[in-house]
Amino acid sequence: LKLAIIGWGGVARSLASILADSVPAHHFEISGILRRSGAACGVVDPAAPVFGAPMPAAEFLEACHADILVELSALNPHSGEPAITHIRSAFERGMHVVTANKGPVAHAWRDLAAAARAGGVRFLHESAVMDGTPIFNLFRHNLPGVRLLGFTGVLNSTTTLVIEAMERGETFEEGVAQARALGVAEENHTFDTAGWDAAAKTAALANVLMDADVTPTSVDREGIQGFSAARIRQLSAEGKAVRLVCRAQTTPEGLRLSARPEILDRSDLLASSSGTSNLLLFHTDRMGTIGAVSISPTVEQTAYGVYIDLLDLVRYPAL
Ligand SMILES: NC(=O)c1ccc[n+]([C@@H]2O[C@H](COP(=O)([O-])OP(=O)(O)OC[C@H]3O[C@@H](n4cnc5c(N)ncnc54)[C@H](OP(=O)(O)O)[C@@H]3O)[C@@H](O)[C@H]2O)c1
């Protein structure tokens, strides 16, 4: 199967090395890479791609003759663009789409899922939340008939890293630099620290698993900028930890969504997520509360989630 990849950052490059090691039965060929700064079309050597001038995404998709668009461009949490347009453009060409970009899932999941169905293609996004830990696959494949009533999670690593840096006496900026060095910070770090990434994940989960049809602006959002380093250190000395917590709750008034910093006891399960680790609890009707944990994931796990989606397409192209 031929892949057209949009975005050539840490996730895309890590995916390329997973593909290079993959068994022949699942052979994928990269027939094009588009990044903001350039494009490579034809048979591309992922170890040393040669980029020419940038080109419009629609032109790139036309030129690549690929079966699958792998959308890995940078997150735009405010609109989900231009990734949404890239994805629609791929569907119009009869291509399946796999993405780790949560923007389209948070802003346009219902429309995109309908467009994929109408076109007889698939739209998969396992890595959009929790870096490849099977969340969407868990519900799709393992929990038929289970209704999700709500969820609680610590899903943004950058804010946890910044808070932990400040607990150690370092600055906010040093924490952001550590998140950058680990490859987990969004290109624009305020998307993380102002809570937009967490709001986008909350909206994405609610859209796919609770049929919510919301966007990140529907989420009651607050970032961590209101917490000074001195306050974080004081709270730490009192045995408390701050985490940016994502919540969804079904209430008689409707679905309530939030992504806000919370002051937690150190013994709270949510406070146990440290570094890049993430934790997500699902509150369900038939299965009570169950959850998923990822300990210190890196871009490799995100890339693996994309790879799993690609294998899912090989196994079930017509689901
Ligand atoms: N990193 C993680 O652990 C992680 C986890 C889960 C999900 N994700 C998501 O996965 C996606 C990729 O993440 P990443 O860490 O690989 O990102 P990254 O390292 O910041 O790279 C972003 C890539 O997107 C390209 N790009 C930006 N705008 C574009 C546009 N309009 N058209 C074409 N290409 C464009 C950039 O091009 P240039 O190279 O020319 O600048 C760059 O290659 C993001 O949506 C992110 O939210 C990442």
The ligand as an SDF file (V2000), in Angstrom:
LIG
                    3D

 48 52  0  0  0  0  0  0  0  0999 V2000
    4.8770   14.2010   19.5170 N   0  0  0  0  0  0  0  0  0  0  0  0
    3.9960   13.4310   20.1630 C   0  0  0  0  0  0  0  0  0  0  0  0
    4.3430   12.7120   21.1140 O   0  0  0  0  0  0  0  0  0  0  0  0
    2.5670   13.3820   19.7020 C   0  0  0  0  0  0  0  0  0  0  0  0
    1.6650   12.6080   20.4260 C   0  0  0  0  0  0  0  0  0  0  0  0
    0.3430   12.4980   19.9770 C   0  0  0  0  0  0  0  0  0  0  0  0
   -0.0420   13.2100   18.8680 C   0  0  0  0  0  0  0  0  0  0  0  0
    0.8400   14.0000   18.1900 N   0  0  0  0  0  0  0  0  0  0  0  0
    0.3870   14.7390   17.0140 C   0  0  0  0  0  0  0  0  0  0  0  0
    1.0490   14.2200   15.8640 O   0  0  0  0  0  0  0  0  0  0  0  0
    1.2610   15.2860   14.9130 C   0  0  0  0  0  0  0  0  0  0  0  0
    2.7450   15.3190   14.5600 C   0  0  0  0  0  0  0  0  0  0  0  0
    3.4790   15.5270   15.7400 O   0  0  0  0  0  0  0  0  0  0  0  0
    5.0590   15.7610   15.7090 P   0  0  0  0  0  0  0  0  0  0  0  0
    5.5210   15.7370   17.1200 O   0  0  0  0  0  0  0  0  0  0  0  0
    5.6850   14.8590   14.6900 O   0  0  0  0  0  0  0  0  0  0  0  0
    5.0890   17.2700   15.1560 O   0  0  0  0  0  0  0  0  0  0  0  0
    6.3550   18.1870   14.8230 P   0  0  0  0  0  0  0  0  0  0  0  0
    7.6210   17.4650   15.1410 O   0  0  0  0  0  0  0  0  0  0  0  0
    6.0810   19.5220   15.4010 O   0  0  0  0  0  0  0  0  0  0  0  0
    6.2710   18.3080   13.2070 O   0  0  0  0  0  0  0  0  0  0  0  0
    5.1790   18.9140   12.5920 C   0  0  0  0  0  0  0  0  0  0  0  0
    5.3410   18.7160   11.1030 C   0  0  0  0  0  0  0  0  0  0  0  0
    4.2000   19.2750   10.4660 O   0  0  0  0  0  0  0  0  0  0  0  0
    4.6240   19.9950    9.3160 C   0  0  0  0  0  0  0  0  0  0  0  0
    3.6000   20.9720    9.0010 N   0  0  0  0  0  0  0  0  0  0  0  0
    3.1370   21.9660    9.7740 C   0  0  0  0  0  0  0  0  0  0  0  0
    2.1700   22.6490    9.1270 N   0  0  0  0  0  0  0  0  0  0  0  0
    2.0340   22.0420    7.9090 C   0  0  0  0  0  0  0  0  0  0  0  0
    1.2280   22.2830    6.7730 C   0  0  0  0  0  0  0  0  0  0  0  0
    0.3560   23.2980    6.7430 N   0  0  0  0  0  0  0  0  0  0  0  0
    1.3470   21.4730    5.6980 N   0  0  0  0  0  0  0  0  0  0  0  0
    2.2310   20.4500    5.7020 C   0  0  0  0  0  0  0  0  0  0  0  0
    3.0410   20.1670    6.7430 N   0  0  0  0  0  0  0  0  0  0  0  0
    2.9380   20.9640    7.8370 C   0  0  0  0  0  0  0  0  0  0  0  0
    5.9560   20.6140    9.7240 C   0  0  0  0  0  0  0  0  0  0  0  0
    6.6820   20.9890    8.5550 O   0  0  0  0  0  0  0  0  0  0  0  0
    8.2080   21.5640    8.6410 P   0  0  0  0  0  0  0  0  0  0  0  0
    9.0470   20.3670    9.0130 O   0  0  0  0  0  0  0  0  0  0  0  0
    8.4910   22.0590    7.2670 O   0  0  0  0  0  0  0  0  0  0  0  0
    8.1800   22.6100    9.6910 O   0  0  0  0  0  0  0  0  0  0  0  0
    6.5710   19.4260   10.4940 C   0  0  0  0  0  0  0  0  0  0  0  0
    7.2240   18.5500    9.6100 O   0  0  0  0  0  0  0  0  0  0  0  0
    0.7460   16.5740   15.5930 C   0  0  0  0  0  0  0  0  0  0  0  0
   -0.5410   16.8540   15.1390 O   0  0  0  0  0  0  0  0  0  0  0  0
    0.7260   16.2230   17.0620 C   0  0  0  0  0  0  0  0  0  0  0  0
   -0.2820   16.9240   17.7770 O   0  0  0  0  0  0  0  0  0  0  0  0
    2.1420   14.0780   18.5730 C   0  0  0  0  0  0  0  0  0  0  0  0
  1  2  1  0
  2  3  2  0
  2  4  1  0
  4  5  1  0
  4 48  2  0
  5  6  2  0
  6  7  1  0
  7  8  2  0
  8  9  1  0
  8 48  1  0
  9 10  1  0
  9 46  1  0
 10 11  1  0
 11 12  1  0
 11 44  1  0
 12 13  1  0
 13 14  1  0
 14 15  2  0
 14 16  1  0
 14 17  1  0
 17 18  1  0
 18 19  2  0
 18 20  1  0
 18 21  1  0
 21 22  1  0
 22 23  1  0
 23 24  1  0
 23 42  1  0
 24 25  1  0
 25 26  1  0
 25 36  1  0
 26 27  1  0
 26 35  1  0
 27 28  2  0
 28 29  1  0
 29 30  1  0
 29 35  2  0
 30 31  1  0
 30 32  2  0
 32 33  1  0
 33 34  2  0
 34 35  1  0
 36 37  1  0
 36 42  1  0
 37 38  1  0
 38 39  2  0
 38 40  1  0
 38 41  1  0
 42 43  1  0
 44 45  1  0
 44 46  1  0
 46 47  1  0
M  CHG  2   8   1  16  -1
M  END
$$$$
